[in-house]
Amino acid sequence: MSSPGTPQFGVAEYKNPGTEACVGCNKPLSGGYYRVNGKLACDACVQQVKMRSPQDSHAAFVRAILFGIGGATLGLIIYSAFAILSGIMIGYVALAVGWLVATAMKKGSQGVGGRRYQIAAVALTYAAVSLSAIPIGISFYLKEKKPVAHATADANASSSTSSDAVDPSSSTRESDGSQQAIAKPAVGAIIASMLFAGLASPFLELQSGVSGILGLVILFVGIRIAWKITSAPPLEILGPFQANAPAAPPVPSGSSIHP
């Protein structure tokens, strides 16, 4: 609820015909006046609106980014946890992620919005949803690999027992040779490939047909939600105009005005 001293320009005020009053303080207009979002306002109320309106700054943008990263991280966790625990890949969670990121950014900027906030919200929303494919993929891979690993371990144990009975040192030599033959990839390359695969996952899912297309559409709707919430608050101030200004003399019928 707004404080009593804050001018309200979103509420319609109905006045008697022929009277003009400020929609903020309800005082009759005299001298200069303005139009704020299409409604009449006196100079004092307009100055209050300007002072109370959130001001954009570098600090506000940095706070919005930090809050947005926190919202994106929480959205990634929620999206991934839902898919891992339920085993269902449902794209509608992307709508909540877009709302969460944008709301966090608005909170961090204290209500400031604008084009750069919208671009950041779109990037964070896309990153949160797409990168969730990494923990989801790892979880599904481990679940599928676990029973296969048990069967392979049992088979290897039986074969190694029989071979060790013939030549106990053969298993040691083969193990050392296999470790030398397999080159360990760099950690940085693994992380980079995972990030690339995660960011490209919404488009890679198009290979699955209708479900991939639907997931991409839902993601774009979530991005649209983030874009809309982080837009700049509508505030159009026109003026000043002069109240009770003398009207222009009427133009005689059939005549024209030439410069």
N, C-alpha and C positions, 0 to 999 in steps of 0.2 A: 504494500500500500504506500502511495506517495505521501510525502510530508505535506502539511497544509500550505507551506510557503512556496511550494514548487508549482510553477505555472503548468497547467494541463492543456495540451494542444491536441489531444486525441479524443476529447469529449465534446460533443456538439452542444452549443449554447444557443438558445432561442431567445431573441430579443424582440421588442415591439417594433413594428414597421417604422422606418425612418430614424432609428437610433443605431449608433455604432459604438460598441464598447469592447474593451480588451478581453479576450477569452481567458486570460490568466488571472487578472485582478478584478474583472467586471466593472472597471471604471470607464466612464465615457472617454472616448478618444478625443484629444485636442492637440493641435500642433502636429508633430511628426509621429507616424505609426508605421508598423511593418506587417508583413504577411508571413507567418511561420507555418509551413506546411499547409498553406491555403487559408489560414485563420488569422484574424486581426489581432494584433498585439501592440501594446505600448512600448516605448523605448526602455523603460525600467524592466519590464518582464523579459524583453529580448536580451538585455544584458545578463539577467539571471540565467536564462537558458544557455547563453554562451559560456558563462562561468561554470555551470553545473555539467555541461556536456563533457564526456571523457575526451582527453587530449591525447593524440598519438605522439609517441616518442620512441627513441631507441630502447629505453629501459622497458617500456610497455611491450614492445615487440619481443624483446629477449625473454621477458616473463611469460609471454604467450607461447613462445617456442618451447620453453622448459615445461610448462604445464601441458602443452600439446604432446610432447614426447612421453610424459608420464601417462597421459590418456591413451596414447597409441600403444604403449607397453602393456597397460592393463587390458586394452582391447585385444591385443595379440594373445595374451594369456587366456582371456575368456573364450576367444574363438578357438584356440588350440585345445583347451581343456574340454570344451563341449564336444568337439570332434573325436578326441581321444577316448573320453569316457563313454560317449554314446555310440561311437563307431559310425556315426552318420555325418556326412559332409553336407551341411545346409548353409547356403549362402546368405540367408536372411540375417544372420548375425552381423553381417557387414553393415547393415543399417544402424545397429546399435553402436558399432565401432565408429562410424562417421559422426553420430550424435555425441558420443563420448569425447572424441578428439576435439570437436568444435566447441563443445561446452567447456571443456578444460581450458582451451585457448581464450575464450571469452572471459573466463574467471581470472586467468592470469593477466590479461590486458585490462581488466576492470571495465569491460564493456566496449573497448575500442575494437573496431573492425575496419576492413578495407581490403584492397586488392592483394597486398602482400600477405595478409593474414589468410585470405582465402586460398592462395596458392600453397602456403605452408600447410593448411588444413587438408587440402587435397593430397599433397605428397605424403603426409603422415598417415592419413587414412588408407591410402593405397599400400604403403609399406607395411602397416600393421596387418592388413588382410592377406597380402601376398606372402609375406615372410612367415605367416603362420603355417604355411605348407611345409616348412623345414621341420619343426617339432612333430607335426602330424605325420609326415613321411617317415621320420626316424622311428616313431612309435609303431607304426604299421609294419615297418621293416623288421623291427625286433620281435614283434609278435609272430610274424610269419617264419622268421629264422629260428626261433627257439626250438620248436619240435624237430626241425631238420638237424639242428646242431646236436641234439641229444642222440638221434639215430646215427649220425656220423661219428660221434665220439665213441659210441658203443662198438661200431664196426672197426674203428681204428684201434680200439683197445684190444679186441680179439686178434686182429692181424698182427699188431706189434708184439703181442705175447708169443705167438707162434714163431715169428721171425727172430725174436730175441733168443729163443731157445736154440736156434741154429747159430746165430752170430750176434752176441750181445752188443758188440760195438757198432753194428751196422745202423741201428736206429739213431745213434748219436751223430754219426757221419752224415746221414741223410738230413737230419734236422739242421745241422750247421750249414749244409749246402743250400737248403731251401731258404734259410734266412738270408744268406748272402745273395741269392738269386733275385729275391723280391726286394726291390728298391722302395724305400719308404717315401711317399710323396711329401712335399713340403706342407706344413700346417697352413701357411698363408694361401697356398693354391687351393687346398681343400675348402677353406672358409670362403674364398672368393667364388669358387664354383657353386657352393651352396647358396650364397647370397644371390648370384646370378640366376640360378634355377628357381629360387624363391620369388624373386621379383618378376620373373617371366611366367610363373605358374598360372596366373589367371588366363593368359593367352594359350599356354600349353594345354590347359583343360579343354580348349575348343576341340581337340582331337576326340574327346569323348562324346561329341554330338550335342544333342539338345541340352543336356544337363550342364555342359560347359558354357554354352551360350547363355543359358539362364543365370548361371553364376556370375558371368561377366556383366550382364545387365543389372543384376542386383547390386554388384559392386559399384557400378556407375551411379545407381540411385543413392547408395550410401555416400558416395563422393559428393553428389548433388546436395545432400542434406548438410554436409560439412561446409560446402561452399555458401549455402544460403545463410546458415547460422552465423558465420564469420563475416558477413557483409557489413558495411558501414551503416550505422543507424540512420534512418532517413531524417534529415533536418535541412529543410530549404527555407532560407530567410531572404525575403525580398523587401526592398525598401532602402531608405525611408520614403514614405509618401506623406503628403500634406493633408491633414484632416480639415474638413469644412472649406476646401479650396473653392473659389468661385468657378462656377461652371462656364464652359465656353459658350459664346453666343450662338444661338441656333442658325443654321445655314438656310437661307430662303430657298423655297422649293423651286427647282428648275435651274438653280445657279450651281456653279462648281467652284472649287478652291484651287487656285494656281499658286505655285511657289513664287 
